[in-house]
Amino acid sequence: MADPQQVLAQRVHDALVASFGPEYGDADPLIRPSSFADFQANVALPLGKRLRRSPREVAAALAAQLDVADICAAPEVSGPGFINLTLRDDWIAAQASAMLGDDRLGLAPPAMPQTVVVEYSSPNIAKEMHVGHLRTTVVGDAIARILAFAGHRVIRDNHVGDWGTPFGMLIEHLLDVGEDSPEAGLLRTDPNAFYQAARRKFDADPAFAERARNRVVDLQGGDPATMQLWAELVELSKQYLHRIYGRLGVTLTDDDIKGESFYNDLLADTAARLEDDGLAVHSDGALCVFPAGFTGREGKPMPVIIRKSDGGYNYSTTDLATIRYRVDKLNCDRAIYVVGSDQALHFQMVFAVAREAGWIPPGTSFEHAQIGLVLGPDGNRLRTRSGDNVQLSDLLQEAVDRARGILVELDAATRLDPAELDAVAEAVGIGAVKYADLSTARESAYVFDWDRMISFRGNTGPYLQYATARIRSIFRRADGESAAMAADPGAIADAGAIADAGAIADAGAIADAGAAGIAITAGPERALALKLLGFGAVLVSVGETAEPHRLAAYLFEVASLFTTFYEECPVLKADSASLRASRLAMCALTENVLTTGLTLLGVPVPARM
């Protein structure tokens, strides 16, 4: 099977070469969706300037050379120079039928697979994750999943905050309360309570504060006993992360953690290299680099501080050491930093320093995938009534509780046993929160609105979950008629194979869907099939831009088109057995696209709702 836009782009390219010579083969065919056809080629408009001919004349010449009879009706030139292209129904049907039997759903492997580091989540050890960590965790995980599915080698990197002056205070508090005490156990369940207790003691007890400062010196000096205590503290905190990540369904593991401490041994060498190369200079007692193009007030150059006046290193030093490691040791082709937009200037300057130092080779991409804020109804950063950050664990529990309440209102308890109702409430609540993030452009702020995100209408997680579950219910009903279907050689051969509501409808679950194939007999069928053929291209676009909201928007369009198809095109009561089989195959392909897409976004898909 093939993506229509890619096929048409190649045909237009061939026509460009045939019409005007190979020197024009580099022109972008500019294949775009059209209101007057399926697609239009807009290349004639910019090409007319190069050729010094009218765009409409260029378009006519191209249309005459276009060899598309096997996939399109005759091309039509319209407007100032658009070439309208309407696909043949039988071509769409053939491609959709082939897609049904393809595990990758039309996504071709990349011509040049890349090694991609995706840095995301990155909470502070010994502190509870708050709502501000939600978006970087959820969006980053979706980016990593999609790039891996696309065929790239993805290295997930959880750059946790596990080093620095607070750890002297935390280690001393751990010693005071006892490593096996209930207070120490708070690191697993309520790390904020442990941190705040240590902070109160630090502020109120000068002797404790002095011990904490001395412990920082021991930690930075690599004292074995202190390092052991630090490792215990980090390990206890990981158990809290396991609980949050498990509930969110993200793919990060302990093996993905490379915190600030991981790069300690590279910091001094990083600073020394910058100084030796003449990039870093001393300014007001600190070692700084002044990258070109960054100025502050009154036009003064802005510094990236590499080593503070007290001899200590900072985030910039660590980030530069991290870049070196990712290029030199991981051999990455691309690194995506899924971090809040408030860090934009920091990353611009750090990447600029790394490029000036030659640490980011030509052709290697380091990019900041900016994450916008989560806002409250007042338009400010989402906080509790007391003004504190909303803790992520509390938010997720409230999401599940609200989802359960809505499901009960919809009489789900009459269809599901208690355990299944709990599982569906968990999936709907967590899925609603995640999808609200993922369906918003990542750099944009959005208002956190419970009523909107847990609605079963509109572009929401519950709506897409329900749409997918509804398709599965069609196959459960079809299974009830399996004896009649088995007698019809044109029908799907093994309806029982797709009766398992928990299974993803794929080539293995539908034994002979390809035998009957997908036929196009009505407008809603055509519109749905055409949209499904674009799945691979959408995934490529999402991977290139690191923008999962594009996939969310596509899935919502698919679900909406399926609703129209299902309402206007009878499936189980189709006029003939062959049409019934074709429409069941269309249902299976739609379910597979929706389930695969939601899974790539990290949104759970309940078997029933």
HELIX and SHEET records of a PDB file:
HELIX    1   1 PRO A    4  PHE A   20  1                                  17    
HELIX    2   2 PRO A   22  TYR A   24  5                                   3    
HELIX    3   3 ALA A   44  LEU A   51  1                                   8    
HELIX    4   4 PRO A   55  GLN A   65  1                                  11    
HELIX    5   5 ASP A   89  LEU A  100  1                                  12    
HELIX    6   6 GLY A  132  ALA A  150  1                                  19    
HELIX    7   7 PRO A  166  VAL A  177  1                                  12    
HELIX    8   8 PRO A  182  THR A  189  1                                   8    
HELIX    9   9 PRO A  191  ALA A  204  1                                  14    
HELIX   10  10 PRO A  206  GLN A  220  1                                  15    
HELIX   11  11 PRO A  224  LEU A  248  1                                  25    
HELIX   12  12 ASP A  254  ASP A  256  5                                   3    
HELIX   13  13 GLU A  260  TYR A  263  5                                   4    
HELIX   14  14 ASN A  264  ASP A  276  1                                  13    
HELIX   15  15 ARG A  297  GLY A  299  5                                   3    
HELIX   16  16 TYR A  315  ASP A  328  1                                  14    
HELIX   17  17 SER A  341  GLN A  343  5                                   3    
HELIX   18  18 ALA A  344  GLU A  356  1                                  13    
HELIX   19  19 LEU A  392  GLU A  409  1                                  18    
HELIX   20  20 ALA A  412  THR A  414  5                                   3    
HELIX   21  21 PRO A  418  LEU A  438  1                                  21    
HELIX   22  22 TRP A  450  MET A  453  1                                   4    
HELIX   23  23 GLY A  461  ASP A  479  1                                  19    
HELIX   24  24 SER A  482  ALA A  486  1                                   5    
HELIX   25  25 ALA A  495  ILE A  498  5                                   4    
HELIX   26  26 ALA A  513  ALA A  516  1                                   4    
HELIX   27  27 GLY A  523  LEU A  532  1                                  10    
HELIX   28  28 PHE A  535  THR A  545  1                                  11    
HELIX   29  29 HIS A  549  GLU A  568  1                                  20    
HELIX   30  30 ALA A  577  LEU A  601  1                                  25    
SHEET    1   A 4 ILE A  31  PRO A  33  0                                        
SHEET    2   A 4 PHE A  39  ALA A  41 -1                                        
SHEET    3   A 4 PHE A  82  LEU A  85 -1                                        
SHEET    4   A 4 GLU A  76  SER A  78 -1                                        
SHEET    1   B 4 ARG A 153  ASP A 157  0                                        
SHEET    2   B 4 THR A 115  GLU A 119  1                                        
SHEET    3   B 4 ARG A 334  GLY A 340  1                                        
SHEET    4   B 4 SER A 365  ILE A 371  1                                        
SHEET    1   C 3 ALA A 280  SER A 283  0                                        
SHEET    2   C 3 ALA A 286  VAL A 289 -1                                        
SHEET    3   C 3 VAL A 304  ARG A 307 -1                                        
SHEET    1   D 2 VAL A 374  LEU A 375  0                                        
SHEET    2   D 2 TYR A 446  VAL A 447  1                                        
END                                                                             
